Amino acid sequence: MVNLAKVIGLLDGGVIPEFQGTTLTELAIAYKEVCEVDSKNSDLFLLGLEQYYDKNKLTNEIKSFDEFFELSLIFDRDKNSINRFFDAALGLRTIGNLAKFDQIAHEKQTGIKEEQRVRGSFEYAHAQTHYSLLIDIFNYLRPPGKKSLVDIGSGFGRVGFFLNLCFPELKYLGLELVEERVDCANKIAEKNNFYNCKFMTQDLSDKEYVLPKADFYYFYDPLSEENLKKVILDLELQHKHNASHFMIIALSGYDDLLLEYLKSQPWLQVIRSIEDTYFKQAGLILQTVSI
């Protein structure tokens, strides 16, 4: 069990807590309580969580979607806490130097005033689908084993990590233009032994590139209008010429261009709408149809 009073005492002293012989469930409960009573030091708690799962395997504690879902319920619908907690357990926040936790810890320990602290870049948060949305989408889909998914614009890889935890037999390929994001994602996949999770750098505007066949394609508003039309045409030709059937999962980011364009395709049928009022996001799940 986590001794909460001791942990808060360490956090107040600017010390990153060490956890031993505990479980992810116990750590989630403790993190929730720390956020409620001592939120200014929650980043230091997450550093301790991340260090703990550098030595312990997250996959030993989450082996299915249902186990991930049960853990998420601990946070009582606090969707930002779900993002921060699972990213830290995976190693996402520090491996990519995304939140500069080491700098935050150093500033805390050396007594630099709060208003002088450099919080670092949270750019990665805007390139990732929130876990709460992933839970909603894949609770509905429940992809059977040995299926495949291609993530078009995979960012830092959160979708792939979620899927390898929840559906470890599903083969995931993330395609991303920014090489630094791909490097970060592959490091995390290797650290967590996600064998069915691969990332590669790919310019999807390349006229010679054709998307590989898959059972699911995932879009989180990754493309310009011109490139979007090129990719959707690739998928349409794959469907018609190869008699290939698949589903498309699409989330809007800055506007509804992606969703409106997909809805206009006669060879696609909307089977479910997705809405998250908290993050002001909408999405669609579509499947191919014969025309």
C-alpha positions in Angstrom: 0.0 0.0 0.0 1.0 3.6 -0.6 1.6 5.6 2.7 -0.1 8.8 1.6 1.0 10.9 4.5 4.6 9.9 3.9 4.4 10.6 0.2 2.9 14.1 0.7 5.7 14.8 3.2 8.3 13.9 0.6 6.5 16.0 -2.1 6.4 19.0 0.3 10.2 18.6 0.6 10.7 18.5 -3.1 11.6 14.8 -3.1 10.4 12.4 -5.7 8.8 9.5 -3.9 9.9 5.9 -4.4 7.3 3.2 -4.6 8.0 -0.4 -3.7 5.8 -3.5 -3.7 2.6 -1.7 -4.8 0.2 -2.0 -7.6 -1.0 0.3 -10.4 -4.4 0.4 -8.8 -3.0 1.6 -5.4 -0.9 4.2 -7.2 -3.9 5.5 -9.2 -5.8 5.9 -5.9 -2.9 7.6 -4.3 -2.4 10.0 -7.3 -6.1 10.9 -7.2 -5.8 11.8 -3.5 -2.6 13.8 -4.0 -4.3 15.8 -6.8 -7.1 16.6 -4.4 -5.0 17.6 -1.4 -1.7 18.6 -2.8 -2.1 19.3 -6.6 0.9 21.6 -6.8 3.2 18.6 -6.3 1.4 16.1 -8.5 4.1 16.3 -11.2 6.7 15.0 -8.6 4.4 12.1 -7.8 4.2 11.3 -11.6 8.0 11.2 -11.7 8.0 8.6 -9.0 5.4 6.6 -10.9 7.4 6.8 -14.0 10.6 5.6 -12.2 8.7 2.7 -10.7 7.5 1.5 -14.1 11.0 1.8 -15.5 11.7 -1.2 -13.3 8.3 -2.9 -13.4 6.3 -4.0 -16.4 3.0 -2.2 -17.0 1.9 -5.1 -19.1 1.9 -7.3 -16.0 -0.9 -5.3 -14.5 -3.0 -4.3 -17.6 -3.7 -7.2 -19.9 -7.1 -6.3 -21.3 -9.4 -3.5 -22.2 -11.6 -4.3 -19.1 -8.6 -3.9 -16.8 -7.7 -0.5 -18.3 -11.3 0.6 -18.1 -11.6 -0.4 -14.4 -8.4 1.7 -13.6 -9.8 4.7 -15.4 -12.9 4.7 -13.2 -10.7 5.5 -10.2 -10.4 9.1 -11.5 -14.2 9.8 -11.5 -14.3 11.1 -15.0 -11.3 13.5 -14.4 -10.1 13.1 -18.0 -6.9 15.2 -17.7 -5.8 13.1 -14.7 -6.3 9.9 -16.8 -4.1 11.3 -19.5 -1.3 12.4 -17.1 -1.3 9.2 -15.0 -1.2 6.7 -17.9 1.3 8.8 -19.9 3.6 8.8 -16.9 3.3 5.0 -16.3 4.1 4.4 -19.9 7.1 6.7 -19.8 5.7 9.0 -22.5 6.2 12.3 -20.6 9.9 12.1 -19.9 11.3 9.8 -22.7 10.2 12.4 -25.3 11.4 15.3 -23.0 7.8 16.4 -23.3 7.1 17.9 -19.9 10.6 18.4 -18.6 9.8 16.7 -15.3 13.5 16.7 -14.4 13.6 20.4 -14.6 10.4 20.8 -12.6 11.8 18.6 -9.9 15.1 20.4 -9.8 13.4 23.8 -9.5 11.2 22.5 -6.7 14.1 21.0 -4.8 16.2 24.2 -5.1 13.5 26.5 -3.9 12.9 28.5 -7.1 9.7 30.4 -6.7 6.7 29.0 -8.5 6.2 31.9 -10.8 9.9 31.5 -12.0 9.5 27.8 -12.9 9.7 26.7 -16.5 6.9 24.3 -17.1 8.2 23.0 -20.5 6.2 22.2 -23.6 3.0 20.3 -23.5 2.8 20.3 -27.3 2.4 16.6 -27.2 -0.9 16.9 -25.5 -2.4 18.4 -28.6 -1.2 15.7 -30.9 -2.8 12.8 -29.0 -6.3 11.4 -28.6 -7.5 11.5 -25.0 -7.7 8.2 -23.3 -11.4 8.8 -22.4 -12.2 9.0 -26.1 -10.2 5.9 -26.9 -12.1 4.0 -24.1 -15.4 5.1 -25.7 -14.4 4.1 -29.2 -12.8 0.8 -28.5 -15.4 -0.3 -26.0 -17.8 -0.1 -28.9 -15.5 -1.7 -31.5 -13.9 -4.4 -29.3 -11.6 -5.5 -32.2 -11.1 -9.2 -32.3 -7.6 -10.7 -32.1 -5.1 -10.7 -34.9 -6.7 -7.7 -36.7 -4.7 -4.7 -37.8 -4.9 -0.9 -37.5 -3.1 1.9 -39.3 -2.9 5.2 -37.5 -2.6 8.0 -40.0 -0.7 10.7 -38.2 0.3 8.8 -35.0 1.9 11.7 -33.1 3.8 10.4 -30.0 2.0 7.1 -30.2 -0.6 7.1 -27.5 -3.2 5.2 -29.6 -0.7 2.4 -30.3 0.2 2.1 -26.6 -3.4 2.0 -25.5 -4.2 -0.7 -28.1 -1.2 -2.8 -27.1 -2.2 -2.7 -23.5 -5.9 -3.4 -24.1 -5.8 -5.6 -27.3 -2.3 -7.1 -27.3 -3.0 -9.3 -30.4 -4.0 -6.4 -32.6 -1.2 -5.3 -35.0 -0.7 -1.6 -34.9 1.2 0.6 -37.4 1.6 4.3 -36.7 2.5 6.6 -39.6 3.9 10.1 -38.7 5.7 12.8 -40.6 7.7 14.2 -37.6 10.7 12.0 -37.1 11.3 13.1 -33.5 7.8 11.9 -32.6 8.5 8.5 -34.2 11.8 8.1 -32.4 10.0 8.9 -29.1 7.2 6.4 -29.8 9.5 3.6 -30.8 11.5 4.0 -27.6 8.4 3.8 -25.5 7.2 0.7 -27.4 10.5 -1.0 -26.9 10.6 0.0 -23.2 7.2 -1.5 -22.6 7.7 -4.6 -24.8 4.9 -3.7 -27.2 5.7 -6.2 -29.9 2.7 -5.5 -32.0 3.3 -1.7 -32.0 5.4 -0.2 -34.8 6.0 3.4 -35.9 7.5 4.7 -39.0 8.3 8.1 -40.5 6.1 8.7 -43.6 5.2 11.6 -45.7 1.6 10.8 -46.7 1.6 13.4 -49.5 4.1 11.3 -51.4 2.3 10.4 -54.6 4.1 7.0 -54.8 3.1 5.9 -51.3 0.1 3.6 -50.9 -1.3 2.8 -47.5 -1.0 -0.8 -46.4 -4.1 -3.0 -46.1 -5.7 -3.0 -42.6 -8.9 -3.8 -40.8 -9.1 -0.3 -39.3 -7.7 3.1 -40.2 -7.5 5.8 -37.6 -7.5 9.6 -38.3 -7.1 12.4 -35.8 -7.3 15.3 -38.3 -3.7 14.7 -39.4 -3.8 16.1 -43.0 -4.3 19.1 -45.2 -7.3 19.1 -47.5 -5.2 18.1 -50.5 -3.5 15.3 -48.7 -6.7 14.1 -47.1 -8.3 13.7 -50.5 -5.3 11.8 -51.7 -5.3 9.3 -48.8 -9.1 8.8 -49.0 -8.8 8.1 -52.7 -6.1 5.5 -51.9 -8.5 3.8 -49.5 -11.4 4.0 -52.0 -9.3 2.3 -54.7 -8.2 -0.3 -52.3 -11.8 -1.0 -51.4 -13.0 -1.2 -55.0 -10.1 -2.9 -56.7 -9.2 -5.4 -54.0 -12.7 -6.0 -52.6 -11.2 -4.9 -49.3 -13.5 -4.1 -46.4 -12.5 -2.0 -43.4 -13.5 0.6 -40.9 -12.4 4.2 -40.5 -12.2 5.9 -37.1 -12.1 9.7 -37.6 -11.8 12.5 -35.0 -12.0 16.2 -35.7 -9.4 18.5 -34.4 -9.5 22.1 -35.6 -12.5 21.9 -37.9 -15.0 19.4 -39.4 -13.4 19.1 -42.8 -12.3 15.5 -42.2 -15.7 14.4 -41.0 -17.7 16.1 -43.6 -15.5 14.8 -46.4 -15.8 11.2 -45.1 -19.6 11.5 -44.8 -19.8 12.6 -48.5 -18.2 9.3 -49.7 -20.8 7.0 -51.2 -18.7 3.9 -50.5 -18.6 4.7 -46.7 -21.4 4.4 -44.2 -21.5 6.0 -40.8 -22.2 3.4 -38.1 -21.6 5.5 -35.0 -21.1 9.2 -34.1 -18.7 10.2 -31.3 -18.9 13.3 -29.2 -16.9 14.5 -26.2 -18.3 17.8 -24.9 -15.5 18.2 -22.3 -12.7 18.3 -24.9 -15.1 19.7 -27.6 -14.3 16.9 -30.0 -16.5 15.0 -32.4 -15.9 11.9 -34.5 -17.3 9.1 -36.6 -16.9 5.4 -37.1 -17.5 4.4 -40.7 -17.4 1.1 -42.6 -17.1 0.3 -46.3 -20.2 -0.6 -48.3 -20.7 -2.0 -51.7 -22.0 0.5 -54.3 
